[in-house]
Amino acid sequence: MLSRRKEPGFELGRWEEATFREPRRVTRRCFCFTSATEAFVRAVYENGWLLWGFDWIKWGESPEATALREDPEAMRRASPEQLTRLLTLYVREDSVWDGALLAAFESGLLIRILERAASLASEHQVEMGTS
């Protein structure tokens, strides 16, 4: 899905002008997802990769979150819970501030999260003898 980032022409979405008419006419820029990005966000929700009752704003400012974003070694050791927290942070943040998921994607963070999740899934298959 998002691994196609390396394919020529792949876009997470695009910025568009949107006009809102209630209570008064206002035009602002909004980031509109492609169908692939919408499917990814839907998969995050449907597969339990989004935490409820979690203070993602506070956690996003924590040393743990900073290390996961900035330190490649921390990401290589990230647990499923930490990946879930990161996905929660960026999906929820994007629902409040357009472009948050785009920023995580453009920085390479979203791809690193998915690569770590794939690595953990692969390790789990080996442990279960289903490789």
Backbone torsions as a table, in degrees:
resi	resn	phi	psi	omega
1	MET	NA	-81.2	-179.8
2	LEU	-81.9	-9.9	178.5
3	SER	-66.3	-13.7	178.5
4	ARG	-71.5	3.5	-180.0
5	ARG	-50.1	-33.9	-176.5
6	LYS	-80.3	-9.8	178.6
7	GLU	-76.1	138.8	177.7
8	PRO	-57.3	134.4	176.0
9	GLY	84.6	-3.0	-180.0
10	PHE	-67.6	133.9	177.6
11	GLU	-129.4	140.3	173.9
12	LEU	-75.7	-28.9	-179.2
13	GLY	169.6	-162.7	178.7
14	ARG	-152.3	152.8	176.5
15	TRP	-80.3	134.1	178.3
16	GLU	-137.3	157.2	174.3
17	GLU	-84.8	132.9	177.1
18	ALA	-125.6	139.7	178.8
19	THR	-111.7	127.5	177.6
20	PHE	-109.8	136.3	-174.3
21	ARG	-107.0	-7.4	-177.7
22	GLU	-117.5	135.8	-6.7
23	PRO	-77.6	-17.6	173.4
24	ARG	-138.5	162.4	-176.9
25	ARG	-68.9	121.7	179.7
26	VAL	-136.1	135.1	175.0
27	THR	-114.3	133.8	176.9
28	ARG	-148.0	161.8	178.2
29	ARG	-81.1	138.1	177.6
30	CYS	-131.3	146.5	176.0
31	PHE	-94.1	119.7	-178.4
32	CYS	-104.1	123.0	-179.5
33	PHE	-70.9	151.5	167.8
34	THR	-76.7	170.9	179.0
35	SER	-63.7	-33.9	178.2
36	ALA	-64.5	-41.0	179.5
37	THR	-69.4	-40.9	176.3
38	GLU	-59.4	-41.2	178.5
39	ALA	-64.9	-38.9	177.6
40	PHE	-62.6	-48.9	-179.5
41	VAL	-62.1	-41.4	177.4
42	ARG	-61.2	-41.4	178.8
43	ALA	-64.4	-37.2	177.0
44	VAL	-58.9	-47.2	179.1
45	TYR	-65.7	-48.9	-172.8
46	GLU	-71.2	-22.2	-176.0
47	ASN	-106.3	16.1	174.0
48	GLY	75.0	22.9	179.1
49	TRP	-96.1	20.1	178.6
50	LEU	-131.5	126.9	-177.4
51	LEU	-91.2	139.3	175.4
52	TRP	-104.8	146.4	179.9
53	GLY	70.2	28.9	-176.2
54	PHE	-116.4	128.8	-179.8
55	ASP	-80.7	79.2	-175.4
56	TRP	-67.0	-29.1	178.7
57	ILE	-65.5	-49.9	179.8
58	LYS	-64.0	-45.4	-179.1
59	TRP	-62.7	-36.8	-179.4
60	GLY	-60.6	-21.1	178.3
61	GLU	-96.7	0.1	-175.4
62	SER	-77.9	158.1	175.2
63	PRO	-58.1	-34.4	179.0
64	GLU	-62.8	-48.2	179.7
65	ALA	-63.8	-41.9	179.0
66	THR	-60.5	-45.3	179.7
67	ALA	-62.0	-43.5	-179.7
68	LEU	-63.5	-35.6	179.2
69	ARG	-73.5	-37.8	-167.1
70	GLU	-107.7	-22.5	-174.6
71	ASP	-107.5	110.2	-179.4
72	PRO	-56.8	-34.3	179.5
73	GLU	-67.3	-39.8	177.0
74	ALA	-61.2	-40.9	178.5
75	MET	-67.2	-36.7	178.7
76	ARG	-64.5	-23.0	179.1
77	ARG	-101.6	0.8	-173.0
78	ALA	-59.1	138.2	177.9
79	SER	-85.3	164.6	174.7
80	PRO	-56.3	-38.4	178.5
81	GLU	-62.4	-41.9	179.3
82	GLN	-66.5	-39.0	176.8
83	LEU	-64.2	-39.5	177.8
84	THR	-63.6	-40.4	177.9
85	ARG	-63.5	-42.8	178.6
86	LEU	-63.2	-45.7	178.6
87	LEU	-62.7	-41.0	177.0
88	THR	-59.9	-46.3	-179.6
89	LEU	-55.3	-51.8	-173.1
90	TYR	-78.1	-34.9	177.3
91	VAL	-68.8	-44.5	178.7
92	ARG	-67.7	-41.8	-180.0
93	GLU	-60.5	-39.8	-179.9
94	ASP	-66.6	-27.7	178.3
95	SER	-71.6	-17.4	179.0
96	VAL	-103.4	-42.1	-177.7
97	TRP	-123.7	103.5	179.1
98	ASP	-51.9	134.9	175.6
99	GLY	99.5	-5.3	-179.8
100	ALA	-64.2	-43.7	178.9
101	LEU	-67.4	-37.2	176.3
102	LEU	-60.4	-44.5	179.6
103	ALA	-62.0	-41.2	178.1
104	ALA	-65.4	-36.1	178.7
105	PHE	-69.5	-49.4	-177.0
106	GLU	-65.0	-30.4	178.3
107	SER	-76.5	-12.4	-177.0
108	GLY	91.6	-6.4	-177.5
109	LEU	-62.4	-44.2	-177.9
110	LEU	-61.7	-40.5	177.5
111	ILE	-65.5	-41.3	178.3
112	ARG	-62.7	-38.1	176.9
113	ILE	-61.1	-47.7	-178.8
114	LEU	-66.3	-37.4	177.3
115	GLU	-65.3	-40.2	178.3
116	ARG	-66.6	-40.0	178.1
117	ALA	-62.3	-41.4	178.0
118	ALA	-64.2	-39.4	178.0
119	SER	-63.3	-44.4	177.9
120	LEU	-63.0	-40.4	178.8
121	ALA	-63.8	-40.5	178.3
122	SER	-64.3	-43.8	177.5
123	GLU	-60.9	-40.6	179.7
124	HIS	-64.5	-40.5	178.5
125	GLN	-63.4	-41.0	179.2
126	VAL	-63.5	-44.5	179.0
127	GLU	-61.0	-35.2	-178.2
128	MET	-85.5	-6.0	179.7
129	GLY	74.4	27.0	-177.8
130	THR	-115.2	27.4	-177.3
131	SER	-75.4	NA	NA
